[in-house]
C-alpha cells in the first residue's frame, strides 16, 4: 500500500499524463483538420472559425464582436507549407454589414462580411468566383 504522499504524487503524475495525452490528441485533430482543409464558409458566430482555401492559400478566420463591429483575425499561409513558415496574421475591424477582401498574388480573393449587429461573419460572393473559373 502506498503512503498518502506517494499516492498524491502518483495521482498528480497520472493527471498530468492524461492531460498531456488529451492535449496531444486535440492538437493532432486540429492539424489533421487544417491539412484536410474542410471548408466552413459560414456564417459563423463569435470565435468560430471560417476555414477556406483560396487558390494555393489556406485561410482561417474568426471574429470577436464589439460595439456593433466584427474584430476579425485571419491567418493565411501556403497550402503546401507544413511548417507554417509562410503564415501571416491579418487583423481588422468591420462595421456591421461591411465586407473586406483578402487577395492573393495569384488573383484569387476571399470576401468576409460582418453580419447585422456583428452577430455573424461569412464568406460572401463565392458563386461569382466559382462561375468565373
N, CA, C and O atoms as a GROMACS GRO file, in nm:
protein
  532
    1UNK      N    1   0.085  -0.117   0.000
    1UNK     CA    2   0.000   0.000   0.000
    1UNK      C    3   0.089   0.123   0.000
    1UNK      O    4   0.192   0.126   0.067
    2UNK      N    5   0.050   0.225  -0.075
    2UNK     CA    6   0.126   0.348  -0.085
    2UNK      C    7   0.102   0.436   0.036
    2UNK      O    8  -0.010   0.445   0.087
    3UNK      N    9   0.209   0.501   0.083
    3UNK     CA   10   0.186   0.606   0.182
    3UNK      C   11   0.105   0.719   0.115
    3UNK      O   12   0.106   0.731  -0.007
    4UNK      N   13   0.037   0.798   0.195
    4UNK     CA   14  -0.052   0.903   0.145
    4UNK      C   15   0.020   1.000   0.050
    4UNK      O   16  -0.036   1.032  -0.055
    5UNK      N   17   0.139   1.047   0.081
    5UNK     CA   18   0.210   1.143  -0.003
    5UNK      C   19   0.252   1.080  -0.135
    5UNK      O   20   0.248   1.146  -0.239
    6UNK      N   21   0.291   0.953  -0.133
    6UNK     CA   22   0.329   0.887  -0.258
    6UNK      C   23   0.206   0.868  -0.346
    6UNK      O   24   0.214   0.881  -0.468
    7UNK      N   25   0.093   0.839  -0.285
    7UNK     CA   26  -0.031   0.825  -0.362
    7UNK      C   27  -0.066   0.956  -0.431
    7UNK      O   28  -0.105   0.956  -0.548
    8UNK      N   29  -0.053   1.069  -0.359
    8UNK     CA   30  -0.084   1.200  -0.419
    8UNK      C   31   0.011   1.231  -0.533
    8UNK      O   32  -0.031   1.284  -0.636
    9UNK      N   33   0.140   1.198  -0.517
    9UNK     CA   34   0.237   1.221  -0.626
    9UNK      C   35   0.200   1.135  -0.746
    9UNK      O   36   0.205   1.181  -0.860
   10UNK      N   37   0.162   1.010  -0.721
   10UNK     CA   38   0.124   0.919  -0.829
   10UNK      C   39  -0.001   0.971  -0.901
   10UNK      O   40  -0.009   0.968  -1.024
   11UNK      N   41  -0.098   1.018  -0.824
   11UNK     CA   42  -0.222   1.071  -0.882
   11UNK      C   43  -0.194   1.197  -0.963
   11UNK      O   44  -0.251   1.214  -1.071
   12UNK      N   45  -0.108   1.284  -0.914
   12UNK     CA   46  -0.073   1.407  -0.986
   12UNK      C   47  -0.002   1.374  -1.117
   12UNK      O   48  -0.030   1.432  -1.221
   13UNK      N   49   0.092   1.279  -1.110
   13UNK     CA   50   0.163   1.239  -1.231
   13UNK      C   51   0.068   1.178  -1.332
   13UNK      O   52   0.080   1.205  -1.452
   14UNK      N   53  -0.028   1.099  -1.287
   14UNK     CA   54  -0.127   1.040  -1.376
   14UNK      C   55  -0.215   1.146  -1.441
   14UNK      O   56  -0.247   1.137  -1.560
   15UNK      N   57  -0.254   1.247  -1.363
   15UNK     CA   58  -0.336   1.355  -1.417
   15UNK      C   59  -0.260   1.434  -1.522
   15UNK      O   60  -0.315   1.468  -1.626
   16UNK      N   61  -0.132   1.462  -1.496
   16UNK     CA   62  -0.050   1.535  -1.593
   16UNK      C   63  -0.036   1.454  -1.720
   16UNK      O   64  -0.045   1.508  -1.830
   17UNK      N   65  -0.013   1.325  -1.707
   17UNK     CA   66   0.000   1.238  -1.823
   17UNK      C   67  -0.130   1.236  -1.903
   17UNK      O   68  -0.127   1.241  -2.026
   18UNK      N   69  -0.243   1.227  -1.836
   18UNK     CA   70  -0.372   1.225  -1.904
   18UNK      C   71  -0.399   1.356  -1.976
   18UNK      O   72  -0.446   1.356  -2.090
   19UNK      N   73  -0.368   1.468  -1.912
   19UNK     CA   74  -0.387   1.599  -1.976
   19UNK      C   75  -0.295   1.615  -2.095
   19UNK      O   76  -0.336   1.669  -2.198
   20UNK      N   77  -0.172   1.569  -2.082
   20UNK     CA   78  -0.078   1.577  -2.194
   20UNK      C   79  -0.128   1.496  -2.311
   20UNK      O   80  -0.123   1.542  -2.425
   21UNK      N   81  -0.177   1.377  -2.285
   21UNK     CA   82  -0.229   1.292  -2.393
   21UNK      C   83  -0.350   1.357  -2.458
   21UNK      O   84  -0.362   1.357  -2.580
   22UNK      N   85  -0.441   1.411  -2.377
   22UNK     CA   86  -0.560   1.476  -2.432
   22UNK      C   87  -0.521   1.597  -2.515
   22UNK      O   88  -0.578   1.619  -2.622
   23UNK      N   89  -0.426   1.676  -2.468
   23UNK     CA   90  -0.380   1.793  -2.542
   23UNK      C   91  -0.317   1.751  -2.673
   23UNK      O   92  -0.341   1.813  -2.777
   24UNK      N   93  -0.236   1.645  -2.670
   24UNK     CA   94  -0.171   1.595  -2.791
   24UNK      C   95  -0.276   1.550  -2.892
   24UNK      O   96  -0.263   1.579  -3.011
   25UNK      N   97  -0.379   1.479  -2.848
   25UNK     CA   98  -0.484   1.435  -2.938
   25UNK      C   99  -0.560   1.553  -2.996
   25UNK      O  100  -0.596   1.552  -3.114
   26UNK      N  101  -0.584   1.656  -2.912
   26UNK     CA  102  -0.653   1.775  -2.959
   26UNK      C  103  -0.570   1.845  -3.066
   26UNK      O  104  -0.625   1.885  -3.169
   27UNK      N  105  -0.439   1.861  -3.045
   27UNK     CA  106  -0.353   1.924  -3.143
   27UNK      C  107  -0.345   1.841  -3.270
   27UNK      O  108  -0.346   1.896  -3.380
   28UNK      N  109  -0.338   1.709  -3.256
   28UNK     CA  110  -0.332   1.623  -3.373
   28UNK      C  111  -0.461   1.637  -3.455
   28UNK      O  112  -0.456   1.639  -3.577
   29UNK      N  113  -0.576   1.647  -3.387
   29UNK     CA  114  -0.702   1.664  -3.457
   29UNK      C  115  -0.706   1.798  -3.530
   29UNK      O  116  -0.751   1.804  -3.645
   30UNK      N  117  -0.660   1.904  -3.467
   30UNK     CA  118  -0.658   2.036  -3.530
   30UNK      C  119  -0.567   2.035  -3.652
   30UNK      O  120  -0.602   2.091  -3.756
   31UNK      N  121  -0.451   1.972  -3.640
   31UNK     CA  122  -0.357   1.965  -3.752
   31UNK      C  123  -0.418   1.887  -3.867
   31UNK      O  124  -0.406   1.928  -3.983
   32UNK      N  125  -0.485   1.776  -3.837
   32UNK     CA  126  -0.550   1.695  -3.940
   32UNK      C  127  -0.660   1.774  -4.008
   32UNK      O  128  -0.674   1.767  -4.130
   33UNK      N  129  -0.738   1.849  -3.932
   33UNK     CA  130  -0.847   1.927  -3.988
   33UNK      C  131  -0.792   2.034  -4.082
   33UNK      O  132  -0.848   2.057  -4.189
   34UNK      N  133  -0.684   2.099  -4.043
   34UNK     CA  134  -0.626   2.203  -4.127
   34UNK      C  135  -0.566   2.141  -4.252
   34UNK      O  136  -0.581   2.196  -4.362
   35UNK      N  137  -0.497   2.027  -4.238
   35UNK     CA  138  -0.438   1.963  -4.355
   35UNK      C  139  -0.546   1.921  -4.454
   35UNK      O  140  -0.525   1.933  -4.575
   36UNK      N  141  -0.658   1.872  -4.407
   36UNK     CA  142  -0.768   1.835  -4.495
   36UNK      C  143  -0.845   1.957  -4.543
   36UNK      O  144  -0.919   1.949  -4.641
   37UNK      N  145  -0.829   2.066  -4.474
   37UNK     CA  146  -0.890   2.196  -4.502
   37UNK      C  147  -1.038   2.184  -4.537
   37UNK      O  148  -1.080   2.217  -4.648
   38UNK      N  149  -1.113   2.138  -4.442
   38UNK     CA  150  -1.258   2.132  -4.454
   38UNK      C  151  -1.308   2.275  -4.470
   38UNK      O  152  -1.274   2.362  -4.389
   39UNK      N  153  -1.387   2.299  -4.570
   39UNK     CA  154  -1.439   2.433  -4.593
   39UNK      C  155  -1.550   2.463  -4.495
   39UNK      O  156  -1.643   2.383  -4.479
   40UNK      N  157  -1.542   2.577  -4.430
   40UNK     CA  158  -1.652   2.629  -4.349
   40UNK      C  159  -1.659   2.776  -4.383
   40UNK      O  160  -1.584   2.858  -4.329
   41UNK      N  161  -1.750   2.810  -4.472
   41UNK     CA  162  -1.760   2.947  -4.522
   41UNK      C  163  -1.858   3.032  -4.444
   41UNK      O  164  -1.879   3.149  -4.476
   42UNK      N  165  -1.918   2.974  -4.340
   42UNK     CA  166  -2.007   3.049  -4.254
   42UNK      C  167  -2.148   3.050  -4.307
   42UNK      O  168  -2.181   2.979  -4.402
   43UNK      N  169  -2.231   3.130  -4.245
   43UNK     CA  170  -2.194   3.225  -4.140
   43UNK      C  171  -2.159   3.154  -4.009
   43UNK      O  172  -2.215   3.050  -3.975
   44UNK      N  173  -2.066   3.214  -3.937
   44UNK     CA  174  -2.023   3.164  -3.807
   44UNK      C  175  -2.049   3.270  -3.702
   44UNK      O  176  -2.058   3.389  -3.732
   45UNK      N  177  -2.060   3.225  -3.578
   45UNK     CA  178  -2.076   3.317  -3.466
   45UNK      C  179  -1.940   3.359  -3.412
   45UNK      O  180  -1.837   3.318  -3.467
   46UNK      N  181  -1.938   3.439  -3.307
   46UNK     CA  182  -1.813   3.485  -3.247
   46UNK      C  183  -1.722   3.369  -3.210
   46UNK      O  184  -1.767   3.268  -3.157
   47UNK      N  185  -1.594   3.385  -3.239
   47UNK     CA  186  -1.488   3.290  -3.206
   47UNK      C  187  -1.500   3.155  -3.277
   47UNK      O  188  -1.427   3.062  -3.243
   48UNK      N  189  -1.590   3.142  -3.372
   48UNK     CA  190  -1.600   3.020  -3.452
   48UNK      C  191  -1.520   3.039  -3.580
   48UNK      O  192  -1.519   3.149  -3.635
   49UNK      N  193  -1.453   2.933  -3.630
   49UNK     CA  194  -1.363   2.954  -3.744
   49UNK      C  195  -1.430   2.948  -3.880
   49UNK      O  196  -1.519   2.867  -3.906
   50UNK      N  197  -1.385   3.036  -3.966
   50UNK     CA  198  -1.407   3.026  -4.110
   50UNK      C  199  -1.285   2.949  -4.160
   50UNK      O  200  -1.173   2.986  -4.127
   51UNK      N  201  -1.304   2.844  -4.238
   51UNK     CA  202  -1.195   2.766  -4.296
   51UNK      C  203  -1.213   2.766  -4.446
   51UNK      O  204  -1.317   2.724  -4.496
   52UNK      N  205  -1.112   2.813  -4.519
   52UNK     CA  206  -1.126   2.823  -4.664
   52UNK      C  207  -0.991   2.801  -4.732
   52UNK      O  208  -0.885   2.824  -4.675
   53UNK      N  209  -1.001   2.757  -4.857
   53UNK     CA  210  -0.885   2.750  -4.945
   53UNK      C  211  -0.909   2.852  -5.055
   53UNK      O  212  -1.015   2.853  -5.118
   54UNK      N  213  -0.810   2.938  -5.077
   54UNK     CA  214  -0.819   3.043  -5.178
   54UNK      C  215  -0.699   3.026  -5.270
   54UNK      O  216  -0.588   3.067  -5.236
   55UNK      N  217  -0.720   2.967  -5.386
   55UNK     CA  218  -0.609   2.934  -5.474
   55UNK      C  219  -0.518   2.834  -5.403
   55UNK      O  220  -0.563   2.727  -5.362
   56UNK      N  221  -0.391   2.870  -5.389
   56UNK     CA  222  -0.296   2.781  -5.320
   56UNK      C  223  -0.279   2.819  -5.173
   56UNK      O  224  -0.191   2.765  -5.105
   57UNK      N  225  -0.362   2.910  -5.123
   57UNK     CA  226  -0.352   2.957  -4.985
   57UNK      C  227  -0.462   2.896  -4.900
   57UNK      O  228  -0.572   2.870  -4.947
   58UNK      N  229  -0.430   2.875  -4.773
   58UNK     CA  230  -0.529   2.834  -4.673
   58UNK      C  231  -0.559   2.956  -4.586
   58UNK      O  232  -0.471   3.038  -4.558
   59UNK      N  233  -0.683   2.966  -4.542
   59UNK     CA  234  -0.725   3.078  -4.459
   59UNK      C  235  -0.806   3.025  -4.341
   59UNK      O  236  -0.896   2.943  -4.358
   60UNK      N  237  -0.770   3.072  -4.222
   60UNK     CA  238  -0.851   3.050  -4.103
   60UNK      C  239  -0.883   3.188  -4.049
   60UNK      O  240  -0.792   3.269  -4.028
   61UNK      N  241  -1.010   3.218  -4.027
   61UNK     CA  242  -1.050   3.350  -3.978
   61UNK      C  243  -1.158   3.333  -3.871
   61UNK      O  244  -1.237   3.238  -3.875
   62UNK      N  245  -1.160   3.425  -3.777
   62UNK     CA  246  -1.266   3.430  -3.677
   62UNK      C  247  -1.284   3.576  -3.638
   62UNK      O  248  -1.205   3.662  -3.678
   63UNK      N  249  -1.388   3.603  -3.559
   63UNK     CA  250  -1.410   3.741  -3.516
   63UNK      C  251  -1.457   3.746  -3.372
   63UNK      O  252  -1.507   3.648  -3.316
   64UNK      N  253  -1.440   3.864  -3.315
   64UNK     CA  254  -1.489   3.895  -3.182
   64UNK      C  255  -1.576   4.019  -3.197
   64UNK      O  256  -1.529   4.121  -3.248
   65UNK      N  257  -1.703   4.013  -3.154
   65UNK     CA  258  -1.789   4.131  -3.169
   65UNK      C  259  -1.756   4.237  -3.064
   65UNK      O  260  -1.712   4.206  -2.953
   66UNK      N  261  -1.778   4.361  -3.102
   66UNK     CA  262  -1.759   4.471  -3.008
   66UNK      C  263  -1.818   4.599  -3.060
   66UNK      O  264  -1.777   4.646  -3.167
   67UNK      N  265  -1.911   4.656  -2.990
   67UNK     CA  266  -1.975   4.783  -3.028
   67UNK      C  267  -2.029   4.781  -3.171
   67UNK      O  268  -2.014   4.878  -3.245
   68UNK      N  269  -2.090   4.671  -3.209
   68UNK     CA  270  -2.150   4.661  -3.342
   68UNK      C  271  -2.051   4.635  -3.454
   68UNK      O  272  -2.087   4.646  -3.571
   69UNK      N  273  -1.928   4.601  -3.422
   69UNK     CA  274  -1.828   4.571  -3.524
   69UNK      C  275  -1.776   4.429  -3.507
   69UNK      O  276  -1.789   4.368  -3.400
   70UNK      N  277  -1.718   4.378  -3.613
   70UNK     CA  278  -1.652   4.247  -3.610
   70UNK      C  279  -1.502   4.271  -3.606
   70UNK      O  280  -1.445   4.322  -3.702
   71UNK      N  281  -1.438   4.234  -3.496
   71UNK     CA  282  -1.292   4.239  -3.486
   71UNK      C  283  -1.238   4.110  -3.547
   71UNK      O  284  -1.232   4.008  -3.479
   72UNK      N  285  -1.199   4.115  -3.674
   72UNK     CA  286  -1.161   3.997  -3.749
   72UNK      C  287  -1.011   3.971  -3.735
   72UNK      O  288  -0.930   4.063  -3.740
   73UNK      N  289  -0.977   3.844  -3.717
   73UNK     CA  290  -0.839   3.799  -3.722
   73UNK      C  291  -0.834   3.683  -3.820
   73UNK      O  292  -0.917   3.592  -3.813
   74UNK      N  293  -0.738   3.686  -3.910
   74UNK     CA  294  -0.723   3.581  -4.010
   74UNK      C  295  -0.577   3.542  -4.021
   74UNK      O  296  -0.488   3.626  -4.005
   75UNK      N  297  -0.553   3.417  -4.048
   75UNK     CA  298  -0.419   3.367  -4.076
   75UNK      C  299  -0.422   3.307  -4.216
   75UNK      O  300  -0.510   3.226  -4.247
   76UNK      N  301  -0.326   3.346  -4.299
   76UNK     CA  302  -0.316   3.299  -4.436
   76UNK      C  303  -0.179   3.235  -4.453
   76UNK      O  304  -0.078   3.291  -4.409
   77UNK      N  305  -0.174   3.117  -4.517
   77UNK     CA  306  -0.046   3.053  -4.542
   77UNK      C  307  -0.054   2.968  -4.668
   77UNK      O  308  -0.163   2.934  -4.714
   78UNK      N  309   0.064   2.934  -4.724
   78UNK     CA  310   0.071   2.849  -4.842
   78UNK      C  311   0.021   2.710  -4.806
   78UNK      O  312   0.056   2.656  -4.701
   79UNK      N  313  -0.061   2.652  -4.892
   79UNK     CA  314  -0.119   2.521  -4.867
   79UNK      C  315  -0.018   2.410  -4.853
   79UNK      O  316  -0.044   2.312  -4.783
   80UNK      N  317   0.097   2.421  -4.917
   80UNK     CA  318   0.199   2.316  -4.910
   80UNK      C  319   0.303   2.343  -4.802
   80UNK      O  320   0.404   2.272  -4.795
   81UNK      N  321   0.281   2.443  -4.719
   81UNK     CA  322   0.377   2.484  -4.615
   81UNK      C  323   0.343   2.415  -4.483
   81UNK      O  324   0.270   2.470  -4.401
   82UNK      N  325   0.396   2.294  -4.462
   82UNK     CA  326   0.363   2.218  -4.342
   82UNK      C  327   0.424   2.277  -4.216
   82UNK      O  328   0.378   2.246  -4.106
   83UNK      N  329   0.528   2.362  -4.229
   83UNK     CA  330   0.590   2.424  -4.112
   83UNK      C  331   0.534   2.562  -4.083
   83UNK      O  332   0.575   2.626  -3.987
   84UNK      N  333   0.440   2.608  -4.164
   84UNK     CA  334   0.374   2.738  -4.149
   84UNK      C  335   0.472   2.856  -4.150
   84UNK      O  336   0.448   2.957  -4.085
   85UNK      N  337   0.580   2.841  -4.223
   85UNK     CA  338   0.678   2.949  -4.235
   85UNK      C  339   0.618   3.068  -4.309
   85UNK      O  340   0.656   3.183  -4.284
   86UNK      N  341   0.526   3.041  -4.401
   86UNK     CA  342   0.467   3.148  -4.482
   86UNK      C  343   0.347   3.214  -4.416
   86UNK      O  344   0.286   3.304  -4.474
   87UNK      N  345   0.311   3.172  -4.295
   87UNK     CA  346   0.189   3.222  -4.230
   87UNK      C  347   0.198   3.371  -4.200
   87UNK      O  348   0.300   3.422  -4.155
   88UNK      N  349   0.088   3.439  -4.226
   88UNK     CA  350   0.077   3.581  -4.194
   88UNK      C  351  -0.058   3.605  -4.127
   88UNK      O  352  -0.161   3.556  -4.173
   89UNK      N  353  -0.057   3.683  -4.018
   89UNK     CA  354  -0.182   3.715  -3.949
   89UNK      C  355  -0.226   3.853  -3.993
   89UNK      O  356  -0.146   3.945  -4.007
   90UNK      N  357  -0.357   3.866  -4.015
   90UNK     CA  358  -0.418   3.993  -4.056
   90UNK      C  359  -0.526   4.024  -3.953
   90UNK      O  360  -0.607   3.937  -3.919
   91UNK      N  361  -0.529   4.148  -3.905
   91UNK     CA  362  -0.633   4.191  -3.810
   91UNK      C  363  -0.697   4.318  -3.863
   91UNK      O  364  -0.629   4.410  -3.909
   92UNK      N  365  -0.830   4.323  -3.854
   92UNK     CA  366  -0.902   4.443  -3.896
   92UNK      C  367  -1.041   4.443  -3.835
   92UNK      O  368  -1.091   4.340  -3.791
   93UNK      N  369  -1.103   4.559  -3.833
   93UNK     CA  370  -1.239   4.574  -3.782
   93UNK      C  371  -1.332   4.602  -3.900
   93UNK      O  372  -1.300   4.679  -3.990
   94UNK      N  373  -1.447   4.537  -3.897
   94UNK     CA  374  -1.550   4.559  -3.998
   94UNK      C  375  -1.676   4.609  -3.929
   94UNK      O  376  -1.719   4.553  -3.828
   95UNK      N  377  -1.733   4.715  -3.983
   95UNK     CA  378  -1.862   4.760  -3.933
   95UNK      C  379  -1.970   4.662  -3.977
   95UNK      O  380  -1.953   4.591  -4.076
   96UNK      N  381  -2.078   4.659  -3.905
   96UNK     CA  382  -2.191   4.573  -3.937
   96UNK      C  383  -2.233   4.592  -4.082
   96UNK      O  384  -2.254   4.706  -4.126
   97UNK      N  385  -2.245   4.482  -4.157
   97UNK     CA  386  -2.286   4.489  -4.298
   97UNK      C  387  -2.174   4.518  -4.396
   97UNK      O  388  -2.198   4.517  -4.516
   98UNK      N  389  -2.053   4.544  -4.348
   98UNK     CA  390  -1.942   4.575  -4.438
   98UNK      C  391  -1.863   4.450  -4.474
   98UNK      O  392  -1.868   4.349  -4.404
   99UNK      N  393  -1.790   4.460  -4.587
   99UNK     CA  394  -1.714   4.348  -4.641
   99UNK      C  395  -1.568   4.388  -4.658
   99UNK      O  396  -1.538   4.502  -4.694
  100UNK      N  397  -1.478   4.293  -4.631
  100UNK     CA  398  -1.334   4.312  -4.656
  100UNK      C  399  -1.289   4.200  -4.748
  100UNK      O  400  -1.345   4.090  -4.747
  101UNK      N  401  -1.187   4.228  -4.829
  101UNK     CA  402  -1.137   4.132  -4.925
  101UNK      C  403  -0.991   4.100  -4.893
  101UNK      O  404  -0.912   4.189  -4.865
  102UNK      N  405  -0.957   3.972  -4.898
  102UNK     CA  406  -0.819   3.928  -4.884
  102UNK      C  407  -0.781   3.870  -5.020
  102UNK      O  408  -0.840   3.771  -5.064
  103UNK      N  409  -0.683   3.931  -5.085
  103UNK     CA  410  -0.642   3.891  -5.219
  103UNK      C  411  -0.507   3.820  -5.214
  103UNK      O  412  -0.422   3.851  -5.131
  104UNK      N  413  -0.488   3.724  -5.306
  104UNK     CA  414  -0.360   3.656  -5.317
  104UNK      C  415  -0.286   3.708  -5.440
  104UNK      O  416  -0.346   3.775  -5.525
  105UNK      N  417  -0.159   3.678  -5.449
  105UNK     CA  418  -0.079   3.720  -5.565
  105UNK      C  419  -0.124   3.649  -5.692
  105UNK      O  420  -0.091   3.692  -5.802
  106UNK      N  421  -0.200   3.540  -5.677
  106UNK     CA  422  -0.248   3.462  -5.791
  106UNK      C  423  -0.382   3.513  -5.845
  106UNK      O  424  -0.446   3.445  -5.925
  107UNK      N  425  -0.424   3.630  -5.802
  107UNK     CA  426  -0.552   3.688  -5.842
  107UNK      C  427  -0.673   3.613  -5.787
  107UNK      O  428  -0.780   3.617  -5.847
  108UNK      N  429  -0.656   3.546  -5.675
  108UNK     CA  430  -0.768   3.484  -5.605
  108UNK      C  431  -0.806   3.574  -5.489
  108UNK      O  432  -0.724   3.652  -5.440
  109UNK      N  433  -0.931   3.563  -5.446
  109UNK     CA  434  -0.978   3.651  -5.341
  109UNK      C  435  -1.080   3.580  -5.253
  109UNK      O  436  -1.150   3.489  -5.297
  110UNK      N  437  -1.085   3.623  -5.128
  110UNK     CA  438  -1.190   3.580  -5.035
  110UNK      C  439  -1.250   3.706  -4.976
  110UNK      O  440  -1.177   3.798  -4.939
  111UNK      N  441  -1.381   3.711  -4.968
  111UNK     CA  442  -1.451   3.828  -4.914
  111UNK      C  443  -1.522   3.788  -4.786
  111UNK      O  444  -1.599   3.692  -4.785
  112UNK      N  445  -1.497   3.861  -4.679
  112UNK     CA  446  -1.558   3.835  -4.549
  112UNK      C  447  -1.654   3.949  -4.516
  112UNK      O  448  -1.617   4.066  -4.524
  113UNK      N  449  -1.778   3.914  -4.479
  113UNK     CA  450  -1.879   4.015  -4.445
  113UNK      C  451  -1.921   3.999  -4.300
  113UNK      O  452  -1.950   3.889  -4.253
  114UNK      N  453  -1.923   4.112  -4.229
  114UNK     CA  454  -1.973   4.120  -4.092
  114UNK      C  455  -2.125   4.130  -4.099
  114UNK      O  456  -2.178   4.219  -4.165
  115UNK      N  457  -2.194   4.041  -4.031
  115UNK     CA  458  -2.340   4.038  -4.033
  115UNK      C  459  -2.403   4.152  -3.954
  115UNK      O  460  -2.334   4.231  -3.890
  116UNK      N  461  -2.534   4.159  -3.961
  116UNK     CA  462  -2.609   4.261  -3.888
  116UNK      C  463  -2.578   4.254  -3.740
  116UNK      O  464  -2.578   4.146  -3.680
  117UNK      N  465  -2.552   4.368  -3.681
  117UNK     CA  466  -2.523   4.382  -3.538
  117UNK      C  467  -2.404   4.295  -3.495
  117UNK      O  468  -2.394   4.256  -3.378
  118UNK      N  469  -2.315   4.263  -3.590
  118UNK     CA  470  -2.195   4.182  -3.563
  118UNK      C  471  -2.230   4.046  -3.504
  118UNK      O  472  -2.157   3.993  -3.420
  119UNK      N  473  -2.344   3.990  -3.548
  119UNK     CA  474  -2.386   3.859  -3.497
  119UNK      C  475  -2.320   3.744  -3.571
  119UNK      O  476  -2.313   3.633  -3.518
  120UNK      N  477  -2.270   3.768  -3.694
  120UNK     CA  478  -2.209   3.662  -3.773
  120UNK      C  479  -2.095   3.717  -3.858
  120UNK      O  480  -2.080   3.838  -3.876
  121UNK      N  481  -2.015   3.623  -3.909
  121UNK     CA  482  -1.912   3.652  -4.010
  121UNK      C  483  -1.926   3.544  -4.115
  121UNK      O  484  -1.943   3.427  -4.082
  122UNK      N  485  -1.918   3.582  -4.244
  122UNK     CA  486  -1.936   3.484  -4.350
  122UNK      C  487  -1.851   3.519  -4.471
  122UNK      O  488  -1.821   3.636  -4.495
  123UNK      N  489  -1.814   3.416  -4.547
  123UNK     CA  490  -1.754   3.436  -4.678
  123UNK      C  491  -1.869   3.465  -4.773
  123UNK      O  492  -1.970   3.395  -4.772
  124UNK      N  493  -1.855   3.568  -4.854
  124UNK     CA  494  -1.960   3.606  -4.950
  124UNK      C  495  -1.902   3.613  -5.090
  124UNK      O  496  -1.780   3.626  -5.108
  125UNK      N  497  -1.991   3.604  -5.188
  125UNK     CA  498  -1.951   3.619  -5.328
  125UNK      C  499  -1.885   3.496  -5.388
  125UNK      O  500  -1.819   3.506  -5.491
  126UNK      N  501  -1.901   3.380  -5.325
  126UNK     CA  502  -1.836   3.260  -5.377
  126UNK      C  503  -1.897   3.215  -5.509
  126UNK      O  504  -1.828   3.156  -5.591
  127UNK      N  505  -2.025   3.242  -5.531
  127UNK     CA  506  -2.091   3.198  -5.654
  127UNK      C  507  -2.025   3.263  -5.775
  127UNK      O  508  -2.000   3.197  -5.876
  128UNK      N  509  -1.996   3.394  -5.766
  128UNK     CA  510  -1.934   3.464  -5.878
  128UNK      C  511  -1.794   3.411  -5.905
  128UNK      O  512  -1.755   3.394  -6.020
  129UNK      N  513  -1.718   3.386  -5.799
  129UNK     CA  514  -1.581   3.338  -5.817
  129UNK      C  515  -1.580   3.198  -5.877
  129UNK      O  516  -1.497   3.168  -5.963
  130UNK      N  517  -1.671   3.113  -5.832
  130UNK     CA  518  -1.676   2.977  -5.886
  130UNK      C  519  -1.722   2.976  -6.031
  130UNK      O  520  -1.674   2.896  -6.111
  131UNK      N  521  -1.815   3.066  -6.065
  131UNK     CA  522  -1.866   3.072  -6.201
  131UNK      C  523  -1.760   3.122  -6.299
  131UNK      O  524  -1.764   3.086  -6.417
  132UNK      N  525  -1.665   3.203  -6.253
  132UNK     CA  526  -1.564   3.260  -6.341
  132UNK      C  527  -1.447   3.165  -6.365
  132UNK      O  528  -1.360   3.196  -6.446
  133UNK      N  529  -1.442   3.050  -6.296
  133UNK     CA  530  -1.328   2.957  -6.312
  133UNK      C  531  -1.354   2.856  -6.419
  133UNK      O  532  -1.269   2.771  -6.445
   0.00000   0.00000   0.00000
